[in-house]
Amino acid sequence: MFEMLRKMIFPIIIIVLLFFVAMIVLEWGLGLSRQQQAIDKNLAGEINGEQISWNEYNQVFQNLYQREAQKSDKELPDSKVKELRLEAWKQLVNQRLIQQQIKKYDIVVTDEEVYEYLRRYPPQELQQLPAFQTNGQFDYQKYFNAMADPQATSFWKTQVEPLARENLAMYKVQELVTLEAHVTEPEVKAWFLGATEKVKVGMVDVAFKRFSTPTPPVTEEEMKEYFNSHKDKYSINERVSLNLVMVEKKPLPSDWEAAYQKAKAIYDSLKAGADFTQMVERYSDDPSSVENKGDLGWFGRGEMVDEFDKYVFQMKKGQLSEPIRTQFGWHIIKLHDIKEEMEKPRGKQKKEKVKKVHASHILIKVSPSQETLDSYYRKIEEFRTKAEKVGFFKAAEDMKIPVRSTGYFFRGRNIQYLGNDPKAGLFAFNNNIDDISDIFENNSAFYVVQVADKKPEGLATFEEAKDRVELDLKKSKVMDICRDTASAIIADVHKGLSLKKAAKKHGEEYETPDPFTRSGYVPGIRRDPMAIGAAFALKEVGQVSDTVEHAQGVVIFELLERITPDMTEYQAKHDSVYNVVLMNKRQELYSRWMDYMLKNSKIESYIENFFAQEESNY
């Protein structure tokens, strides 16, 4: 019996191992399959069983992206785009968890609460609407009158109140969570001391600016050596280039004629006695001038486009022009007044008489009609069909349409001729070289793209990274000079020289900035936490710090005075300090509650898997 078991033990172990491996593969497969199914169903994730659509996620992401893009003219780096992806998901998770708590605790917001909230706190979006402004400023009376207008009930009920109700419900959850927050007197006093205690220092800031003008010279050999020792620093993401055929949505002569007839009818009405301001508000396509009732203010020659400029300066006071054509459309101009002023024209040294006019206008823009757009679409459709048969360039040649070639671009970046175009970008990175897209459309054109070339992700070559290498090497050289200079100053201080004399010996200035707090601003080092922390770490008057590197150089501090705040000021500001500390505690308590919710909720994100899948396709 035992002999038989001994003979069977090895096959049994093999069977158990195979079963164990099969179960792991099955579980992994089910997990991957589930995630793939979620991606196929257009889901961005699930929060406690509640599905989050990709469209909902993408709307939050696009809002964050546009807000960030408006801060700078430069394209957002890939690292920032990835950061925004995570932030969008985080916002969605937090919002959805709170909404689930609202349902769980059956939190109710009454109509009276919504009304009072909107009355006291007009939403910022509504404050910016022209209907609620006077002379470009928010007019509360207009806003309040609109709230009481029965004809506007649908607008408030469907577009404004739902968001206000949601905000109030979320606020009630926060109040419920932070109800137990309380503050002790020692905490208030400690915060006050930390916020108002100051130090006065002597400072030697060995700054970049001294050694970077002119910048230290660098040779090609030095740059290559620096590049070879820092290769990992110079990676480059995948890049794609496209061939592009566009059919622009330009108005045809018939569209110009139709717009002219509209402008002529407005002109005839004005000549017959119609009110100019009312006609501006009703018909003008210039949003900036509509806010000012068409008034362009006073302007001199050369401040308007040529056709407008030439005509208006030939008009007489009080005259109304017939429709004038410019690149923007048809203008009807009303000249209010003419004057001459002594001014110094651009490029001249002396003042001279300058003629100025005060005018208003009505603009009728010229847009392609639907018939025109249909003809353009048929043309691009014909091109695409032909391109599939005879090739992209041959089809363009036969139809006499120019082909544009974009430069190489990165994922999520602007595309030459197209700007920030997610559709074309997604096609470019998800398809193979020579693949031809469907017909795309933006505000100015119909277009078709073809993947021209791809360069894989990897380390940059020296030539690709040369400009960055040169900047980094020069900065490194300047920083080395700053470090050496600061170290030499400290060495002389250790030998017995005062910091002021040691600084002068090495060509640096000994400064005494105004006393500053832990969160204060210091000229040269700004609010650098490491540098300011080093200043507050000094305990005795006359004590000198070690060298401290900051964003723009190396600094050395000498403590001159530690300024303890006047406690009578503490008594005067006690209540406001108390409120600040209480608010901080509430925020901390709310953050801990949210962390607890995150840890104890079932949250599945398919976002990273989606982008990882995209990347695996190239």
C-alpha positions as CSV (number, residue, x, y, z in Angstrom):
1,M,0.0,0.0,0.0
2,F,2.7,2.5,1.1
3,E,4.9,1.4,-1.9
4,M,2.0,2.2,-4.2
5,L,1.5,5.6,-2.6
6,R,5.2,6.3,-3.0
7,K,5.0,5.5,-6.7
8,M,2.0,7.7,-7.1
9,I,3.2,10.7,-5.2
10,F,5.2,12.3,-8.1
11,P,2.3,12.1,-10.6
12,I,0.0,13.6,-7.9
13,I,2.3,16.5,-7.3
14,I,2.5,17.2,-11.1
15,I,-1.3,17.1,-11.4
16,V,-1.7,19.5,-8.4
17,L,0.9,21.9,-9.8
18,L,-0.8,21.9,-13.2
19,F,-4.1,22.5,-11.6
20,F,-2.6,25.4,-9.5
21,V,-1.0,27.0,-12.6
22,A,-4.3,26.6,-14.6
23,M,-6.2,28.4,-11.8
24,I,-3.8,31.3,-11.8
25,V,-3.9,31.6,-15.6
26,L,-7.7,31.4,-15.4
27,E,-7.9,34.1,-12.8
28,W,-5.5,36.4,-14.6
29,G,-7.3,35.7,-17.9
30,L,-10.6,36.6,-16.3
31,G,-9.2,39.8,-14.9
32,L,-7.6,40.9,-18.2
33,S,-10.7,39.9,-20.0
34,R,-12.9,41.9,-17.7
35,Q,-10.7,45.0,-18.1
36,Q,-10.8,44.5,-21.9
37,Q,-14.5,44.2,-21.8
38,A,-14.8,47.4,-19.8
39,I,-12.6,49.2,-22.4
40,D,-14.7,47.8,-25.2
41,K,-17.8,49.1,-23.4
42,N,-16.3,52.6,-23.3
43,L,-15.9,52.5,-19.5
44,A,-13.2,54.5,-17.7
45,G,-13.7,52.7,-14.4
46,E,-16.1,51.6,-11.7
47,I,-16.6,53.1,-8.2
48,N,-18.4,50.8,-5.7
49,G,-20.1,49.1,-8.7
50,E,-21.1,52.3,-10.3
51,Q,-19.9,52.6,-13.9
52,I,-18.0,55.7,-15.1
53,S,-18.2,56.2,-18.9
54,W,-15.2,57.2,-20.9
55,N,-17.1,60.3,-22.1
56,E,-17.7,61.5,-18.5
57,Y,-14.0,61.0,-17.7
58,N,-12.8,62.7,-20.9
59,Q,-15.0,65.7,-20.2
60,V,-13.3,66.3,-16.8
61,F,-9.9,65.7,-18.4
62,Q,-10.5,68.1,-21.3
63,N,-11.6,70.8,-18.8
64,L,-8.4,70.4,-16.8
65,Y,-6.3,70.3,-20.0
66,Q,-7.8,73.4,-21.5
67,R,-7.4,75.3,-18.2
68,E,-3.8,74.3,-18.0
69,A,-3.1,75.0,-21.7
70,Q,-4.4,78.6,-21.3
71,K,-1.7,79.3,-18.7
72,S,1.1,79.1,-21.3
73,D,1.6,79.4,-25.1
74,K,3.8,76.3,-25.0
75,E,2.6,72.8,-25.5
76,L,2.0,70.7,-22.4
77,P,4.8,68.1,-21.8
78,D,3.9,64.5,-21.7
79,S,4.6,64.4,-18.0
80,K,2.0,67.1,-17.4
81,V,-0.6,65.3,-19.6
82,K,-0.2,62.1,-17.6
83,E,-0.5,64.1,-14.4
84,L,-3.8,65.6,-15.7
85,R,-5.1,62.2,-16.6
86,L,-4.6,61.1,-13.0
87,E,-6.0,64.3,-11.6
88,A,-9.2,63.9,-13.7
89,W,-9.8,60.4,-12.4
90,K,-9.1,61.6,-8.8
91,Q,-11.7,64.4,-9.2
92,L,-14.2,61.9,-10.6
93,V,-13.6,59.4,-7.8
94,N,-13.9,62.0,-5.0
95,Q,-17.1,63.5,-6.5
96,R,-18.7,60.1,-7.0
97,L,-17.9,58.9,-3.5
98,I,-19.5,62.1,-2.0
99,Q,-22.5,61.6,-4.2
100,Q,-22.8,58.0,-3.0
101,Q,-22.7,59.3,0.6
102,I,-25.4,61.8,-0.2
103,K,-27.7,59.0,-1.2
104,K,-26.6,56.8,1.7
105,Y,-27.5,59.4,4.3
106,D,-30.5,60.7,2.4
107,I,-29.2,64.3,2.4
108,V,-31.9,66.6,1.1
109,V,-31.5,70.1,-0.3
110,T,-34.7,72.2,-0.2
111,D,-35.9,74.6,-2.9
112,E,-35.5,77.4,-0.3
113,E,-31.9,76.5,0.4
114,V,-31.1,76.5,-3.4
115,Y,-32.8,79.9,-3.8
116,E,-30.9,81.4,-0.9
117,Y,-27.6,79.9,-2.1
118,L,-28.1,81.4,-5.6
119,R,-29.2,84.7,-4.2
120,R,-26.2,85.1,-2.0
121,Y,-23.6,83.5,-4.2
122,P,-24.2,84.1,-7.9
123,P,-22.2,81.5,-9.8
124,Q,-19.1,82.9,-11.5
125,E,-20.2,81.5,-14.9
126,L,-23.4,83.6,-14.7
127,Q,-21.5,86.7,-13.6
128,Q,-19.6,86.6,-16.9
129,L,-22.7,86.5,-19.1
130,P,-23.5,89.8,-20.9
131,A,-27.1,89.5,-19.9
132,F,-26.1,90.0,-16.2
133,Q,-23.6,92.8,-16.8
134,T,-23.6,96.6,-17.2
135,N,-20.6,98.3,-18.8
136,G,-18.7,95.0,-18.6
137,Q,-19.3,94.6,-14.9
138,F,-21.5,92.1,-13.1
139,D,-24.9,93.8,-12.2
140,Y,-26.4,92.1,-9.2
141,Q,-29.8,93.8,-9.8
142,K,-30.1,92.3,-13.3
143,Y,-29.2,88.9,-11.9
144,F,-31.7,89.2,-9.1
145,N,-34.4,90.4,-11.5
146,A,-33.8,87.4,-13.7
147,M,-34.2,85.1,-10.7
148,A,-37.7,86.6,-10.3
149,D,-38.6,86.5,-14.0
150,P,-41.3,83.8,-14.6
151,Q,-40.2,83.6,-18.3
152,A,-36.7,82.5,-17.2
153,T,-38.0,79.6,-14.9
154,S,-36.9,76.9,-17.4
155,F,-33.4,78.3,-17.5
156,W,-33.0,78.3,-13.7
157,K,-34.7,74.9,-13.2
158,T,-32.8,73.0,-15.9
159,Q,-29.4,74.7,-16.2
160,V,-28.6,76.4,-12.9
161,E,-30.4,74.8,-10.0
162,P,-29.2,71.2,-10.5
163,L,-25.6,72.2,-10.1
164,A,-26.4,74.5,-7.2
165,R,-28.3,71.6,-5.5
166,E,-25.4,69.3,-6.0
167,N,-22.9,71.8,-4.6
168,L,-25.1,72.3,-1.5
169,A,-25.5,68.6,-0.9
170,M,-21.7,68.1,-1.1
171,Y,-21.3,71.1,1.3
172,K,-23.7,69.4,3.7
173,V,-21.6,66.2,3.6
174,Q,-18.5,68.2,4.4
175,E,-20.2,69.9,7.3
176,L,-21.3,66.5,8.6
177,V,-17.8,65.1,8.4
178,T,-16.0,68.1,9.9
179,L,-18.5,68.7,12.7
180,E,-16.2,67.3,15.4
181,A,-13.2,69.5,14.5
182,H,-12.2,71.7,17.5
183,V,-9.2,73.9,18.3
184,T,-7.4,74.4,21.6
185,E,-5.8,77.7,22.8
186,P,-2.2,76.3,22.6
187,E,-2.8,75.3,19.0
188,V,-4.0,78.8,18.1
189,K,-1.0,80.4,19.9
190,A,1.5,78.0,18.2
191,W,0.1,78.7,14.8
192,F,0.4,82.5,15.4
193,L,4.0,82.2,16.6
194,G,4.9,80.1,13.6
195,A,3.3,82.5,11.2
196,T,4.6,85.7,12.6
197,E,8.0,84.9,14.0
198,K,10.7,86.5,11.9
199,V,14.4,86.4,11.4
200,K,16.7,89.2,10.3
201,V,19.8,87.8,8.5
202,G,22.9,88.9,6.7
203,M,22.9,87.0,3.4
204,V,25.4,86.3,0.7
205,D,23.6,85.0,-2.4
206,V,26.1,83.6,-4.9
207,A,23.6,83.8,-7.8
208,F,23.7,82.4,-11.4
209,K,23.3,85.9,-12.9
210,R,26.8,86.9,-11.9
211,F,28.4,84.0,-13.8
212,S,25.9,83.4,-16.6
213,T,26.5,86.7,-18.5
214,P,28.3,85.8,-20.6
215,T,27.7,82.1,-20.1
216,P,30.7,79.8,-19.8
217,P,31.9,78.6,-23.2
218,V,31.3,74.9,-24.0
219,T,33.0,72.8,-26.7
220,E,31.5,70.1,-28.9
221,E,33.7,67.6,-27.1
222,E,32.5,68.7,-23.6
223,M,28.9,68.5,-24.8
224,K,29.4,64.9,-26.1
225,E,31.1,63.9,-22.9
226,Y,28.3,65.4,-20.8
227,F,25.7,63.7,-23.0
228,N,27.4,60.3,-22.8
229,S,27.4,60.5,-19.0
230,H,23.8,61.6,-18.7
231,K,22.2,59.7,-21.6
232,D,19.2,58.5,-19.4
233,K,18.3,62.2,-18.9
234,Y,17.7,62.6,-22.7
235,S,14.9,60.2,-23.6
236,I,12.5,60.9,-26.4
237,N,9.0,59.7,-26.9
238,E,7.5,58.2,-30.0
239,R,7.0,60.6,-32.8
240,V,4.8,60.5,-35.9
241,S,4.5,62.6,-39.1
242,L,1.5,62.8,-41.3
243,N,0.6,63.6,-44.9
244,L,-2.4,65.9,-45.0
245,V,-5.0,66.9,-47.6
246,M,-7.3,69.7,-46.6
247,V,-10.3,71.3,-48.3
248,E,-10.8,74.6,-46.5
249,K,-14.3,75.9,-45.7
250,K,-13.9,79.2,-47.6
251,P,-17.0,81.2,-48.6
252,L,-17.7,81.2,-52.3
253,P,-18.6,84.4,-54.2
254,S,-22.3,83.4,-53.8
255,D,-21.8,83.4,-50.0
256,W,-20.3,86.9,-50.1
257,E,-23.2,88.0,-52.2
258,A,-25.8,86.6,-49.7
259,A,-24.0,88.3,-46.8
260,Y,-23.9,91.6,-48.8
261,Q,-27.6,91.4,-49.4
262,K,-28.2,91.0,-45.6
263,A,-25.9,94.0,-44.9
264,K,-27.6,96.1,-47.6
265,A,-31.0,95.4,-46.1
266,I,-29.7,96.5,-42.7
267,Y,-28.2,99.6,-44.3
268,D,-31.5,100.4,-46.0
269,S,-33.3,100.0,-42.6
270,L,-30.9,102.4,-41.0
271,K,-31.3,105.0,-43.7
272,A,-35.1,104.6,-43.2
273,G,-34.7,105.5,-39.5
274,A,-33.9,102.3,-37.6
275,D,-32.0,102.7,-34.4
276,F,-28.3,101.8,-34.9
277,T,-27.8,100.4,-31.4
278,Q,-30.8,98.1,-31.8
279,M,-29.5,96.9,-35.1
280,V,-26.1,96.2,-33.6
281,E,-27.6,94.1,-30.9
282,R,-29.8,92.2,-33.3
283,Y,-27.5,91.6,-36.3
284,S,-23.8,92.3,-35.6
285,D,-21.4,89.3,-35.7
286,D,-18.7,91.1,-33.8
287,P,-19.1,90.0,-30.1
288,S,-16.5,92.4,-28.8
289,S,-18.2,95.4,-30.2
290,V,-21.7,94.2,-29.4
291,E,-20.9,94.5,-25.7
292,N,-20.2,98.2,-26.4
293,K,-23.2,98.5,-28.7
294,G,-20.9,98.6,-31.8
295,D,-18.7,101.4,-30.4
296,L,-15.1,101.1,-31.5
297,G,-14.0,104.2,-29.6
298,W,-11.4,106.7,-30.8
299,F,-8.6,105.4,-33.1
300,G,-6.0,106.8,-35.5
301,R,-4.8,105.7,-38.9
302,G,-3.4,102.3,-39.2
303,E,-5.3,100.8,-36.2
304,M,-7.9,99.1,-38.4
305,V,-7.6,96.8,-41.4
306,D,-6.7,98.6,-44.6
307,E,-10.1,98.7,-46.3
308,F,-11.8,99.8,-43.2
309,D,-9.1,102.3,-42.3
310,K,-9.1,103.9,-45.8
311,Y,-12.9,104.3,-46.0
312,V,-13.5,105.6,-42.4
313,F,-11.0,108.4,-42.7
314,Q,-12.7,109.7,-45.9
315,M,-16.1,109.9,-44.1
316,K,-17.7,113.0,-42.8
317,K,-19.0,113.5,-39.2
318,G,-22.4,111.9,-38.8
319,Q,-22.1,109.9,-42.0
320,L,-23.3,106.3,-42.4
321,S,-21.4,104.1,-44.8
322,E,-22.8,101.6,-47.3
323,P,-21.5,98.0,-46.6
324,I,-17.7,97.9,-46.8
325,R,-15.9,94.7,-47.5
326,T,-12.9,93.5,-45.5
327,Q,-11.3,90.1,-44.7
328,F,-13.8,89.8,-41.8
329,G,-17.0,90.4,-43.8
330,W,-19.2,93.4,-44.5
331,H,-19.1,96.5,-42.3
332,I,-21.6,99.3,-41.9
333,I,-19.8,102.2,-40.3
334,K,-21.3,105.2,-38.4
335,L,-18.8,108.0,-37.9
336,H,-19.6,110.0,-34.7
337,D,-16.8,112.5,-34.5
338,I,-13.4,113.6,-35.8
339,K,-10.6,115.4,-33.9
340,E,-6.9,116.1,-34.0
341,E,-4.4,115.5,-31.1
342,M,-0.8,116.2,-30.5
343,E,0.9,112.8,-30.3
344,K,4.3,111.2,-30.9
345,P,3.7,108.7,-33.8
346,R,5.4,105.4,-33.5
347,G,9.0,105.6,-34.9
348,K,9.1,109.4,-34.6
349,Q,10.8,111.6,-32.0
350,K,8.6,114.7,-32.0
351,K,4.9,115.2,-31.4
352,E,2.7,116.1,-34.3
353,K,-1.0,116.6,-35.1
354,V,-2.7,113.2,-35.5
355,K,-6.2,112.8,-36.9
356,K,-8.5,110.5,-35.0
357,V,-12.1,109.3,-35.5
358,H,-14.8,108.0,-33.2
359,A,-16.9,105.3,-35.0
360,S,-19.2,102.4,-34.5
361,H,-19.9,99.5,-36.8
362,I,-22.1,96.5,-37.6
363,L,-20.3,93.5,-38.9
364,I,-21.9,90.8,-41.0
365,K,-19.5,87.9,-41.2
366,V,-19.4,85.8,-44.4
367,S,-19.7,82.0,-43.8
368,P,-19.9,79.2,-46.3
369,S,-23.5,78.1,-46.9
370,Q,-24.6,74.5,-46.3
371,E,-24.6,74.1,-50.1
372,T,-21.0,75.3,-50.2
373,L,-20.0,72.9,-47.3
374,D,-21.7,70.0,-49.1
375,S,-19.7,70.7,-52.2
376,Y,-16.5,70.7,-50.2
377,Y,-17.4,67.5,-48.5
378,R,-18.1,65.8,-51.8
379,K,-14.7,66.9,-53.0
380,I,-12.8,65.5,-50.0
381,E,-14.9,62.3,-50.1
382,E,-14.0,61.9,-53.8
383,F,-10.3,62.3,-52.9
384,R,-10.4,59.7,-50.1
385,T,-12.1,57.1,-52.3
386,K,-9.6,57.7,-55.0
387,A,-6.7,57.6,-52.5
388,E,-7.7,54.1,-51.4
389,K,-7.5,52.9,-55.0
390,V,-4.5,54.8,-56.5
391,G,-2.6,56.1,-53.5
392,F,-2.6,59.3,-51.4
393,F,-0.2,61.4,-53.6
394,K,-1.5,60.2,-57.0
395,A,-5.1,61.0,-56.0
396,A,-4.0,64.5,-54.8
397,E,-2.1,65.0,-58.0
398,D,-5.0,63.9,-60.2
399,M,-7.4,66.2,-58.3
400,K,-4.8,69.1,-58.2
401,I,-5.0,69.3,-54.4
402,P,-1.8,70.1,-52.5
403,V,-0.4,67.6,-50.0
404,R,1.1,69.0,-46.8
405,S,3.6,67.1,-44.7
406,T,3.5,67.8,-41.0
407,G,6.7,67.7,-38.9
408,Y,7.2,65.0,-36.3
409,F,5.0,65.4,-33.3
410,F,4.5,63.7,-29.9
411,R,1.4,62.1,-28.4
412,G,-1.0,64.8,-27.2
413,R,1.0,67.6,-28.8
414,N,0.0,70.1,-31.4
415,I,0.1,68.9,-35.0
416,Q,1.5,71.3,-37.7
417,Y,-1.4,72.8,-39.7
418,L,-4.0,71.2,-37.3
419,G,-3.1,72.4,-33.9
420,N,-4.3,70.3,-30.9
421,D,-6.3,67.7,-32.8
422,P,-7.1,64.6,-30.7
423,K,-8.8,62.7,-33.6
424,A,-5.8,63.0,-36.0
425,G,-3.4,62.4,-33.2
426,L,-5.2,59.2,-32.1
427,F,-5.3,58.0,-35.7
428,A,-1.6,58.7,-36.1
429,F,-0.4,56.7,-33.1
430,N,-2.9,53.9,-33.5
431,N,-2.3,53.0,-37.2
432,N,0.5,51.9,-39.5
433,I,2.6,53.8,-42.0
434,D,0.6,54.6,-45.2
435,D,-2.8,54.0,-43.5
436,I,-5.4,56.6,-44.6
437,S,-7.9,58.1,-42.2
438,D,-11.6,58.7,-42.5
439,I,-12.7,62.2,-43.3
440,F,-12.1,64.6,-40.3
441,E,-13.5,68.0,-39.8
442,N,-12.7,71.1,-37.8
443,N,-14.0,74.7,-37.8
444,S,-12.0,75.7,-40.9
445,A,-11.7,72.6,-43.1
446,F,-12.5,69.0,-44.1
447,Y,-9.3,66.8,-44.2
448,V,-7.8,63.4,-44.6
449,V,-4.5,62.3,-43.2
450,Q,-2.1,59.5,-44.0
451,V,0.6,58.1,-41.6
452,A,3.8,59.2,-43.2
453,D,6.5,58.0,-40.8
454,K,7.0,56.8,-37.2
455,K,10.0,57.1,-34.9
456,P,10.0,54.8,-31.9
457,E,10.4,55.9,-28.2
458,G,13.9,55.6,-26.9
459,L,17.0,57.6,-25.9
460,A,17.6,60.7,-28.0
461,T,20.7,60.9,-30.2
462,F,23.2,63.6,-29.5
463,E,22.0,65.6,-32.4
464,E,18.4,65.4,-31.2
465,A,19.3,66.5,-27.7
466,K,22.1,68.9,-28.6
467,D,20.3,72.1,-27.7
468,R,19.2,70.7,-24.3
469,V,22.6,69.3,-23.6
470,E,24.2,72.7,-24.3
471,L,21.8,74.5,-21.9
472,D,22.2,71.8,-19.2
473,L,26.0,71.9,-19.5
474,K,26.2,75.6,-19.2
475,K,23.9,75.6,-16.2
476,S,26.0,72.9,-14.6
477,K,29.2,74.9,-15.2
478,V,27.6,78.0,-13.7
479,M,26.4,76.0,-10.7
480,D,29.9,74.6,-10.1
481,I,31.3,78.1,-10.1
482,C,28.6,79.2,-7.6
483,R,29.4,76.2,-5.4
484,D,33.2,76.8,-5.5
485,T,32.7,80.5,-4.7
486,A,30.4,79.9,-1.8
487,S,32.7,77.2,-0.4
488,A,35.7,79.6,-0.6
489,I,33.7,82.2,1.3
490,I,32.8,79.7,4.0
491,A,36.4,78.5,4.2
492,D,37.5,82.1,4.9
493,V,34.8,82.5,7.6
494,H,36.1,79.4,9.3
495,K,39.6,81.0,9.2
496,G,38.2,84.0,11.2
497,L,37.0,86.5,8.5
498,S,33.5,88.0,9.0
499,L,31.0,86.8,6.4
500,K,30.8,90.4,5.0
501,K,34.6,90.6,4.5
502,A,34.8,87.1,3.1
503,A,32.0,87.9,0.6
504,K,33.8,91.1,-0.5
505,K,37.0,89.2,-0.9
506,H,35.4,86.9,-3.5
507,G,33.4,89.6,-5.3
508,E,30.1,88.9,-3.7
509,E,27.7,91.3,-1.9
510,Y,26.6,91.0,1.7
511,E,22.9,91.9,1.9
512,T,20.5,92.4,4.8
513,P,17.0,91.8,3.5
514,D,13.9,92.8,5.4
515,P,13.0,90.4,8.2
516,F,10.9,87.5,6.9
517,T,8.6,84.8,8.2
518,R,8.8,81.0,7.4
519,S,6.4,81.6,4.5
520,G,7.8,84.9,3.5
521,Y,9.5,86.1,0.3
522,V,13.2,86.8,0.2
523,P,14.7,88.6,-2.8
524,G,17.0,86.3,-4.7
525,I,15.9,83.0,-3.1
526,R,12.1,83.8,-3.2
527,R,10.2,81.2,-1.1
528,D,12.6,78.3,-1.4
529,P,11.8,76.1,1.6
530,M,15.3,74.6,2.1
531,A,16.9,78.0,2.1
532,I,14.4,79.7,4.4
533,G,14.5,76.6,6.7
534,A,18.3,77.0,7.0
535,A,17.8,80.6,8.0
536,F,15.4,79.7,10.8
537,A,17.6,76.8,11.9
538,L,20.2,79.3,13.1
539,K,20.0,79.6,16.9
540,E,22.5,82.2,18.0
541,V,23.1,85.8,16.8
542,G,26.3,85.7,14.7
543,Q,25.9,82.1,13.7
544,V,26.7,81.4,10.0
545,S,24.9,78.6,8.1
546,D,26.5,76.2,5.7
547,T,26.1,76.7,2.0
548,V,22.5,76.1,0.8
549,E,21.7,75.5,-2.9
550,H,18.5,77.0,-4.3
551,A,16.9,77.3,-7.7
552,Q,19.1,80.2,-8.8
553,G,22.4,79.7,-7.0
554,V,23.9,79.1,-3.5
555,V,23.2,81.2,-0.4
556,I,24.9,81.6,3.0
557,F,23.0,83.2,6.0
558,E,24.2,84.9,9.2
559,L,21.7,85.3,12.0
560,L,21.4,89.0,13.0
561,E,18.2,88.9,15.0
562,R,15.2,86.6,15.9
563,I,12.1,88.7,16.2
564,T,9.4,87.3,18.5
565,P,5.9,88.7,17.8
566,D,4.2,91.1,20.2
567,M,1.5,89.1,22.1
568,T,-0.8,92.1,22.2
569,E,-1.1,91.6,18.4
570,Y,-2.0,88.0,19.2
571,Q,-4.9,89.1,21.4
572,A,-6.1,91.5,18.7
573,K,-6.0,88.9,16.0
574,H,-7.1,85.9,18.1
575,D,-10.5,85.3,16.5
576,S,-9.2,85.5,12.9
577,V,-6.3,83.2,13.8
578,Y,-8.7,80.8,15.5
579,N,-10.8,80.6,12.3
580,V,-7.8,79.9,10.2
581,V,-6.6,77.1,12.5
582,L,-10.2,75.7,12.6
583,M,-10.4,75.8,8.8
584,N,-7.1,74.0,8.5
585,K,-8.3,71.3,11.0
586,R,-11.5,70.9,9.1
587,Q,-9.6,70.4,5.9
588,E,-7.3,67.9,7.6
589,L,-10.3,66.0,9.1
590,Y,-12.0,66.0,5.7
591,S,-8.9,64.7,4.0
592,R,-8.5,61.9,6.5
593,W,-12.2,61.0,5.9
594,M,-11.7,61.0,2.2
595,D,-8.6,58.8,2.6
596,Y,-10.7,56.4,4.6
597,M,-13.4,56.4,1.9
598,L,-10.8,55.7,-0.8
599,K,-9.2,52.8,1.2
600,N,-12.6,51.2,2.0
601,S,-14.2,51.6,-1.4
602,K,-14.0,49.3,-4.4
603,I,-12.4,51.4,-7.1
604,E,-11.3,50.1,-10.5
605,S,-9.7,52.4,-13.1
606,Y,-9.3,51.2,-16.7
607,I,-7.6,54.4,-17.7
608,E,-4.0,53.4,-17.4
609,N,-4.8,50.0,-19.1
610,F,-6.4,51.9,-21.9
611,F,-3.4,54.1,-22.6
612,A,-1.0,51.1,-22.1
613,Q,-3.0,49.2,-24.7
614,E,-2.7,52.2,-27.0
615,E,1.1,52.2,-26.5
616,S,1.4,48.5,-27.1
617,N,-0.1,49.0,-30.6
618,Y,2.8,50.9,-31.9
